[in-house]
Amino acid sequence: MDTLIFGGLLAALVVLFQDRPRRTVLAIWWVVLGATLALLSHHITSSLGLGLSY
């Protein structure tokens, strides 16, 4: 999940420095945000036992 977030932010940064239209940067940012939220909701509702047990 971290790789997706950082890769998407890097892509937005590269597009930003290439003087592309603002619409392109915002589109990439929204796609990354949507993918991040989808993955987060998947991880939150997964059946993995993430509780601590000693």
Distance bins in CASP14 RR format, pairs under 12 A and 6 or more apart:
PFRMAT RR
TARGET T0000
AUTHOR 0000-0000-0000
RMODE 2
METHOD distances of the structure
MODEL  1
1 7 0 0 0 0 0 1 0 0 0 0 0
1 8 0 0 0 0 0 1 0 0 0 0 0
1 32 0 0 0 0 0 1 0 0 0 0 0
1 35 0 0 0 0 1 0 0 0 0 0 0
1 36 1 0 0 1 0 0 0 0 0 0 0
1 37 0 0 0 0 0 1 0 0 0 0 0
1 38 0 0 0 0 0 1 0 0 0 0 0
1 39 1 0 1 0 0 0 0 0 0 0 0
1 40 1 0 0 1 0 0 0 0 0 0 0
1 41 0 0 0 0 0 1 0 0 0 0 0
1 42 0 0 0 0 1 0 0 0 0 0 0
1 43 1 0 0 1 0 0 0 0 0 0 0
1 44 0 0 0 0 0 1 0 0 0 0 0
1 46 0 0 0 0 0 1 0 0 0 0 0
2 8 0 0 0 0 0 1 0 0 0 0 0
2 9 0 0 0 0 0 1 0 0 0 0 0
2 36 0 0 0 0 1 0 0 0 0 0 0
2 39 0 0 0 0 0 1 0 0 0 0 0
2 40 0 0 0 0 0 1 0 0 0 0 0
2 43 0 0 0 0 0 1 0 0 0 0 0
3 9 0 0 0 0 0 1 0 0 0 0 0
3 10 0 0 0 0 0 1 0 0 0 0 0
3 32 0 0 0 0 0 1 0 0 0 0 0
3 35 0 0 0 0 0 1 0 0 0 0 0
3 36 0 0 0 0 0 1 0 0 0 0 0
3 39 0 0 0 0 0 1 0 0 0 0 0
4 10 0 0 0 0 0 1 0 0 0 0 0
4 11 0 0 0 0 0 1 0 0 0 0 0
4 31 0 0 0 0 0 1 0 0 0 0 0
4 32 1 0 0 1 0 0 0 0 0 0 0
4 33 0 0 0 0 0 1 0 0 0 0 0
4 34 0 0 0 0 0 1 0 0 0 0 0
4 35 1 0 1 0 0 0 0 0 0 0 0
4 36 1 0 0 1 0 0 0 0 0 0 0
4 37 0 0 0 0 0 1 0 0 0 0 0
4 38 0 0 0 0 1 0 0 0 0 0 0
4 39 1 0 0 1 0 0 0 0 0 0 0
4 40 0 0 0 0 0 1 0 0 0 0 0
4 42 0 0 0 0 0 1 0 0 0 0 0
5 11 0 0 0 0 0 1 0 0 0 0 0
5 12 0 0 0 0 0 1 0 0 0 0 0
5 29 0 0 0 0 0 1 0 0 0 0 0
5 31 0 0 0 0 0 1 0 0 0 0 0
5 32 1 0 0 1 0 0 0 0 0 0 0
5 33 0 0 0 0 1 0 0 0 0 0 0
5 34 0 0 0 0 0 1 0 0 0 0 0
5 35 0 0 0 0 1 0 0 0 0 0 0
5 36 1 0 1 0 0 0 0 0 0 0 0
5 37 0 0 0 0 0 1 0 0 0 0 0
5 39 0 0 0 0 1 0 0 0 0 0 0
5 40 0 0 0 0 0 1 0 0 0 0 0
6 12 0 0 0 0 0 1 0 0 0 0 0
6 13 0 0 0 0 0 1 0 0 0 0 0
6 32 0 0 0 0 1 0 0 0 0 0 0
6 36 0 0 0 0 0 1 0 0 0 0 0
7 13 0 0 0 0 1 0 0 0 0 0 0
7 14 0 0 0 0 1 0 0 0 0 0 0
7 15 0 0 0 0 0 1 0 0 0 0 0
7 28 0 0 0 0 0 1 0 0 0 0 0
7 29 0 0 0 0 0 1 0 0 0 0 0
7 31 0 0 0 0 0 1 0 0 0 0 0
7 32 1 0 0 1 0 0 0 0 0 0 0
7 35 0 0 0 0 0 1 0 0 0 0 0
7 36 0 0 0 0 0 1 0 0 0 0 0
8 14 0 0 0 0 1 0 0 0 0 0 0
8 15 0 0 0 0 1 0 0 0 0 0 0
8 16 0 0 0 0 0 1 0 0 0 0 0
8 25 0 0 0 0 0 1 0 0 0 0 0
8 27 0 0 0 0 0 1 0 0 0 0 0
8 28 1 0 0 1 0 0 0 0 0 0 0
8 29 0 0 0 0 1 0 0 0 0 0 0
8 30 0 0 0 0 0 1 0 0 0 0 0
8 31 1 0 0 1 0 0 0 0 0 0 0
8 32 1 0 1 0 0 0 0 0 0 0 0
8 33 0 0 0 0 1 0 0 0 0 0 0
8 34 0 0 0 0 0 1 0 0 0 0 0
8 35 0 0 0 0 1 0 0 0 0 0 0
8 36 0 0 0 0 1 0 0 0 0 0 0
9 15 0 0 0 0 0 1 0 0 0 0 0
9 16 0 0 0 0 0 1 0 0 0 0 0
9 25 0 0 0 0 0 1 0 0 0 0 0
9 28 0 0 0 0 1 0 0 0 0 0 0
9 29 0 0 0 0 1 0 0 0 0 0 0
9 31 0 0 0 0 0 1 0 0 0 0 0
9 32 1 0 0 1 0 0 0 0 0 0 0
9 33 0 0 0 0 0 1 0 0 0 0 0
9 35 0 0 0 0 0 1 0 0 0 0 0
9 36 0 0 0 0 1 0 0 0 0 0 0
10 16 0 0 0 0 0 1 0 0 0 0 0
10 17 0 0 0 0 0 1 0 0 0 0 0
10 28 0 0 0 0 0 1 0 0 0 0 0
10 29 0 0 0 0 0 1 0 0 0 0 0
10 32 0 0 0 0 1 0 0 0 0 0 0
11 17 0 0 0 0 0 1 0 0 0 0 0
11 18 0 0 0 0 0 1 0 0 0 0 0
11 20 0 0 0 0 0 1 0 0 0 0 0
11 24 0 0 0 0 0 1 0 0 0 0 0
11 25 0 0 0 0 1 0 0 0 0 0 0
11 27 0 0 0 0 0 1 0 0 0 0 0
11 28 1 0 1 0 0 0 0 0 0 0 0
11 29 0 0 0 0 1 0 0 0 0 0 0
11 31 0 0 0 0 1 0 0 0 0 0 0
11 32 1 0 0 1 0 0 0 0 0 0 0
11 35 0 0 0 0 0 1 0 0 0 0 0
12 18 0 0 0 0 0 1 0 0 0 0 0
12 20 0 0 0 0 1 0 0 0 0 0 0
12 22 0 0 0 0 0 1 0 0 0 0 0
12 24 0 0 0 0 1 0 0 0 0 0 0
12 25 1 0 1 0 0 0 0 0 0 0 0
12 26 0 0 0 0 1 0 0 0 0 0 0
12 27 0 0 0 0 1 0 0 0 0 0 0
12 28 1 0 1 0 0 0 0 0 0 0 0
12 29 1 0 1 0 0 0 0 0 0 0 0
12 30 0 0 0 0 1 0 0 0 0 0 0
12 31 0 0 0 0 1 0 0 0 0 0 0
12 32 1 0 0 1 0 0 0 0 0 0 0
12 33 0 0 0 0 0 1 0 0 0 0 0
13 20 0 0 0 0 0 1 0 0 0 0 0
13 25 0 0 0 0 1 0 0 0 0 0 0
13 28 0 0 0 0 1 0 0 0 0 0 0
13 29 0 0 0 0 0 1 0 0 0 0 0
13 32 0 0 0 0 0 1 0 0 0 0 0
14 20 0 0 0 0 1 0 0 0 0 0 0
14 24 0 0 0 0 0 1 0 0 0 0 0
14 25 0 0 0 0 1 0 0 0 0 0 0
14 28 0 0 0 0 1 0 0 0 0 0 0
15 21 0 0 0 0 1 0 0 0 0 0 0
15 22 0 0 0 0 1 0 0 0 0 0 0
15 23 0 0 0 0 0 1 0 0 0 0 0
15 24 1 0 1 0 0 0 0 0 0 0 0
15 25 1 0 1 0 0 0 0 0 0 0 0
15 26 0 0 0 0 0 1 0 0 0 0 0
15 27 0 0 0 0 1 0 0 0 0 0 0
15 28 1 0 0 1 0 0 0 0 0 0 0
15 29 0 0 0 0 1 0 0 0 0 0 0
15 31 0 0 0 0 0 1 0 0 0 0 0
15 32 0 0 0 0 0 1 0 0 0 0 0
16 22 0 0 0 0 1 0 0 0 0 0 0
16 24 0 0 0 0 1 0 0 0 0 0 0
16 25 1 0 1 0 0 0 0 0 0 0 0
16 26 0 0 0 0 0 1 0 0 0 0 0
16 28 0 0 0 0 1 0 0 0 0 0 0
16 29 0 0 0 0 1 0 0 0 0 0 0
17 25 0 0 0 0 0 1 0 0 0 0 0
18 24 0 0 0 0 1 0 0 0 0 0 0
18 25 0 0 0 0 1 0 0 0 0 0 0
18 28 0 0 0 0 0 1 0 0 0 0 0
19 25 0 0 0 0 0 1 0 0 0 0 0
20 26 0 0 0 0 0 1 0 0 0 0 0
20 27 0 0 0 0 0 1 0 0 0 0 0
20 28 0 0 0 0 1 0 0 0 0 0 0
21 27 0 0 0 0 1 0 0 0 0 0 0
21 28 0 0 0 0 0 1 0 0 0 0 0
22 28 0 0 0 0 0 1 0 0 0 0 0
22 29 0 0 0 0 0 1 0 0 0 0 0
23 29 0 0 0 0 0 1 0 0 0 0 0
23 30 0 0 0 0 0 1 0 0 0 0 0
24 30 0 0 0 0 0 1 0 0 0 0 0
24 31 0 0 0 0 0 1 0 0 0 0 0
25 31 0 0 0 0 0 1 0 0 0 0 0
25 32 0 0 0 0 0 1 0 0 0 0 0
26 32 0 0 0 0 0 1 0 0 0 0 0
26 33 0 0 0 0 0 1 0 0 0 0 0
27 33 0 0 0 0 0 1 0 0 0 0 0
27 34 0 0 0 0 0 1 0 0 0 0 0
28 34 0 0 0 0 0 1 0 0 0 0 0
28 35 0 0 0 0 0 1 0 0 0 0 0
29 35 0 0 0 0 0 1 0 0 0 0 0
29 36 0 0 0 0 0 1 0 0 0 0 0
30 36 0 0 0 0 0 1 0 0 0 0 0
30 37 0 0 0 0 0 1 0 0 0 0 0
31 37 0 0 0 0 0 1 0 0 0 0 0
31 38 0 0 0 0 0 1 0 0 0 0 0
32 38 0 0 0 0 0 1 0 0 0 0 0
32 39 0 0 0 0 0 1 0 0 0 0 0
33 39 0 0 0 0 0 1 0 0 0 0 0
33 40 0 0 0 0 0 1 0 0 0 0 0
34 40 0 0 0 0 1 0 0 0 0 0 0
34 41 0 0 0 0 1 0 0 0 0 0 0
34 42 0 0 0 0 0 1 0 0 0 0 0
35 41 0 0 0 0 0 1 0 0 0 0 0
35 42 0 0 0 0 0 1 0 0 0 0 0
36 42 0 0 0 0 0 1 0 0 0 0 0
36 43 0 0 0 0 0 1 0 0 0 0 0
37 43 0 0 0 0 0 1 0 0 0 0 0
37 44 0 0 0 0 0 1 0 0 0 0 0
38 44 0 0 0 0 0 1 0 0 0 0 0
38 45 0 0 0 0 0 1 0 0 0 0 0
39 45 0 0 0 0 0 1 0 0 0 0 0
39 46 0 0 0 0 0 1 0 0 0 0 0
40 46 0 0 0 0 0 1 0 0 0 0 0
42 48 0 0 0 0 0 1 0 0 0 0 0
43 49 0 0 0 0 0 1 0 0 0 0 0
43 50 0 0 0 0 1 0 0 0 0 0 0
44 50 0 0 0 0 1 0 0 0 0 0 0
END
